[in-house]
Amino acid sequence: MKFNIIPKSEFDKVHKSNLSSVQKSELWALMCRYNSFVSIKKAGSGHIGSSFSAMDIVVYLYLNELNIHEKGLKSSDRDIYFSSKGHDVPGLYSVLFSFGIISEYDLMHLRRLGGLDGHPEIKTKGIEANTGSLGMGISKGRGFAIAKKHLGKDGHVFVLTGDGEFQEGQIYESLQSTAHQKIDKLTVIIDRNKFQTDRLVNNVNSIEDLKEKIESFGWAVRVCNGHDFEDISDSINWSKSIEGKPSLIIADTIKGKGISFIEETNIGENDEQMYKWHSGAPSDSHFTQGINELSNKISEFVSKNNLSEVEYKFVYESENIATLSKKEYITDAYGDELCKLAELRDDFIVIDADLSADCKLRNFERQYPSRFIENGIAEQDMVSMAGGIARMGLIPIVNSFASFLSSRANEQIYNNACEHTKIIYALHFSGMIPAGPGKSHQSVRDISLLGAIPNITIIQPANQIETRLALQFAINDSKENVALRMNIGPCPIDIEFPENYQFKIGTGTILKEGSDAVLFAYGPVMLAEALGAAEILHSFGFELCVINMPFLNRIDIGWLNRTCSKFELFYILEDHSVFGGLGDNLTNALINNWKISVKKIVKIGLDNYPECGQPFEVLNHHKLDAKSIASRIIGGDYNIFSDRSIAYSDEAPQ
Amino acid sequence: MKFNIIPKSEFDKVHKSNLSSVQKSELWALMCRYNSFVSIKKAGSGHIGSSFSAMDIVVYLYLNELNIHEKGLKSSDRDIYFSSKGHDVPGLYSVLFSFGIISEYDLMHLRRLGGLDGHPEIKTKGIEANTGSLGMGISKGRGFAIAKKHLGKDGHVFVLTGDGEFQEGQIYESLQSTAHQKIDKLTVIIDRNKFQTDRLVNNVNSIEDLKEKIESFGWAVRVCNGHDFEDISDSINWSKSIEGKPSLIIADTIKGKGISFIEETNIGENDEQMYKWHSGAPSDSHFTQGINELSNKISEFVSKNNLSEVEYKFVYESENIATLSKKEYITDAYGDELCKLAELRDDFIVIDADLSADCKLRNFERQYPSRFIENGIAEQDMVSMAGGIARMGLIPIVNSFASFLSSRANEQIYNNACEHTKIIYALHFSGMIPAGPGKSHQSVRDISLLGAIPNITIIQPANQIETRLALQFAINDSKENVALRMNIGPCPIDIEFPENYQFKIGTGTILKEGSDAVLFAYGPVMLAEALGAAEILHSFGFELCVINMPFLNRIDIGWLNRTCSKFELFYILEDHSVFGGLGDNLTNALINNWKISVKKIVKIGLDNYPECGQPFEVLNHHKLDAKSIASRIIGGDYNIFSDRSIAYSDEAPQ
């Protein structure tokens, strides 16, 4: 597939044209939507809906309001704009590109290593704050404003938020303190596009009456049409005129605004209005349809206003990034097994934080509506609620992405655990892959964040079979809390178990025999790399034993002795920080175990922030791919090998 | 000092009397205040102000409302009451005692090992939820209500909250979701005593207009006088009549209600109204004054109502728990050094979450008001605000208790860190001691919670000298974030440094030479035990080298080699979980260091939840005291030794 973009020179032409300010904004936004749509298609993922609902506001600010063009991006007097929700960043990138702040190369390398991150990252020119974890923006924006005041610097701070974000408690903390501290150089704009992921905010966890609510926190509030540039302009000017208190604009917008079928909603079960373009790239035919609609609108606009036709530039051909077909998903088995177990026992309750589809809970939700609680984006509340449910003897199964659940709700998890009830925490999107969404979403700290809680067993299954067994264990057998760490993408290979396979607490499974060294790994992504490394090493006559170790913080010493007494060289591979993962837990088990003579223990994991990009490039960057692992184990250069056959699909959630 | 309590039999007399329901409640509450005051005095710490402001509400519920007396505490149909703030639990204990739910022994062993925890713990009969970390109560209460509905069980859920708690974001998450989920078997009562710690809530971070605010979240709200039993009764009945939405009672109360001088406030600097009885035990003379006032009120009440005199029971003599005199506080040096450094550079900002006095920030606050932000109990907001401030080139110094800051704001700390700015996190009340407040406050996970963030140096100083140097390093020298882990209590001994002492990243200091084994420890509490162990071992001819290691996650391998190459036996002592502390970091440094021949590495730390109690009993319970350590190192029974001379004061914050 070929991609055309609108080059910066075309934006310069618009800038110099005789169009009115409003007309310029309108055309500019259309052109930015075009480039944004292309970049998401090229990347294979990205958030279209939110990029488009916020686009007119963002274009207005950069074209008419922000002083960055005069002051420069390094000036302490500059105006600050950033989006708290962050996933609308493909839209922002196209705007930054239109002003020459980021390059064409960057724009065309969304979600690629060395390109643009899937959520905002300040290493990218023009990005003011790392966001992607919801609810932090107003607090951070106030920080900028306070610092400017302390430094005696000019500049207004604009923070865009989502409406679903108004389910996060930190938003209300920040509403309260920002009003109390009388911060008035801060304007918050809510992109009120009504949908969070795929459902109406007010169906999931209503935030109405939003205006009344925010006013009750001492803010000046105004509602505007977020696609009407005059209204946006008036509202921004109104906001800047408010003194002694912060102000907020509720911008009424349409998710996906600009392409007709991406604006559309459909009616799902229970007559519920659903939105399906929150994230993910359009298919080839959808892309063609959408890009034609945008270019037609642009053509109409320029011809109506007697401007010359916009000239497109051919940029790239699709690289045909390898995608998987028919590979299994861990979470499919998880969702299915939940339903099966629900038939057998009615004492567990499934709870979700607005990620029901990603967490494969939709079937459960349909079949057991009275045992499913959609709690919205309120992780702390969700976890403490689970605590109360567990105190009455039921088993709550709490779902969210691992990076959010293990950190945002950490104190609540600890609090529940110290009551010695049983709760299952389903940590979806664990590990570094998919790497497209960036470091706010990649979860490489979760084991360390739960590891010091005495009564949580942490398990990561290798395939669908083990996923079912792990869930059965958690619900039926475990006496304590269980954290189920699950990959969210398709498994790169099928991990096949030997005939004597057993799922038994503290034990693992030999997936490949070997006598020269042993490598422990877990989860389908890292096991694929581990087995790949073993294959490479085999061709060098080095026989690496590969063990699948699903129990990340419970080790059966008897099993370890029986399995490992013949080894002296131990490697532990994980897409988690080298701190606080299986590596540390196994190290402790090994060094205090005098039946095993250890010569070397090497933890192969992350010692820095995870990079954003395609799985293969990110794994390689962090030296966690098969070749790097093989190289680390016996040294040498494996670049002589052709690329191995494992291929990934970067199906990027949220 | 001698203590009298009012025995349960006296409450039974009141119960059988002909007093009206309101009169019974009044007398009961007076008698419970009496016992509560005694238990706090005996314990040496506890929260009087909040126990007394909530007392009338709690007495009303247990005497007139809760069905637990008929249904029993194990019935799934029972009504549930718990306090979300939790620190008012001495008041609740006296009520539980009055109904015979807890024993006289328990009541007289507040904050003692095997007695009653400083914050609610469900191991105590009658306690429904572990609380103490603020803001979780409404969420948890909803969980109880949802589970009851699922199970088809009866019973109403009552949750008491503080007013300062309404600065925590989770409160608003729970207001929103509880209304959305139409939970109506839940009544929330705010103990609106107007003060948080020592300042007016509305001066710290105003929560007004509270009624309007809560109503905007879809709740039914009613204001009542929290010391008027008829009004309380009417309000509870009103609340239970509300259908289809949750209801909340704002109970207007007086902090310390019941003893005149404990109700009093005084005028502090800037004409600010201050409250001084939030926590801590009264002096002997204050105790006598207060207890006389209560017994006089009781006498007057019974004589006015023609009842027989209440008979007191002599219970215990004061045990004279050893307290320290003139020992230094780490945080005194911290507070003082902050002021000194502020004279030299004006690019740092000090931020607090309602613990200014405990964190010894009051002098800084006075001297540099424009560089101090009191952000209230809103840790997540505080940390993200610091992130914004740091992005403008200033250095924020963020203060709170370690257990709250490292967990509640964990995702925000990670988010800031990945922007590669520099922020200093002052983790007060680190470690297990003082052990009176209980496991919500004792911080034994903080190193593990920050350890997987690549760019945070974690330091714990051993004494005042090292505290100043650590703060200087953090502000002047460090290129990355610093977490300063500080003890909050008085240092049990003065840790003296050798002449060649240096504060250098990754290195430690030999405090006692020895050749038989080496023990690493940090912070004044554990170093005192380490040195005590070395002394015991010396008398056995075993020479233990003791090293103070303030850098908990940065180890200078060259220094380690030079210092430790002669050792084969390594011990690491910490009042932190054995998971993710210095122990794991040193283990990794040692096992990958082939210049050192390691025979044994033993981590001596916590492998379970920290117990509540006096320091000496809790250290002993967890085998972290000098004798247990010595015993672990060379075996044998050290009970033949007389108690060692280290004495602790359990000065218990929050």
Interface residues (C-beta under 8 A of the other chain):
Chain A: S76 I122 E128 A129 N130 T131 S133 G135 M136 G137 S139 K140 G141 R142 G143 F144 A145 I146 A147 K148 H150 L151 K153 Q167 E168 G169 Q170 I171 Y172 E173 S174 Q176 S177 A179 H180 Q181 N205 S206 I207 D209 E212 K213 S216 F217 G218 I349 S370 R371 I373 N375 G376 A378 Q380 D381 M382 V383 S384 M385 A386 G387 G388 I389 A390 R391 M392 G393 L394 P396 S403 F404 S407 R408 N410 E411 Q412 Y414 N415 C418 E419 H420 K439 S440 V444 R445 S448 L449 G451 A452 I453 P454 N553 H576 S577 F579 G580 D584 N585 T587 N588 I591 N592 V598 I601 V602 K603 D607 N608 Y609
Chain B: S76 I122 E128 A129 N130 T131 S133 G135 M136 G137 S139 K140 G141 R142 G143 F144 A145 I146 A147 K148 H150 L151 K153 Q167 E168 G169 Q170 I171 Y172 E173 S174 Q176 S177 A179 H180 Q181 N205 S206 I207 D209 E212 K213 S216 F217 G218 I349 S370 R371 I373 N375 G376 A378 Q380 D381 M382 V383 S384 M385 A386 G387 G388 I389 A390 R391 M392 G393 L394 P396 S403 F404 S407 R408 N410 E411 Q412 Y414 N415 C418 E419 H420 K439 S440 V444 R445 S448 L449 G451 A452 I453 P454 N553 H576 S577 F579 G580 D584 N585 T587 N588 I591 N592 V598 I601 V602 K603 D607 N608 Y609
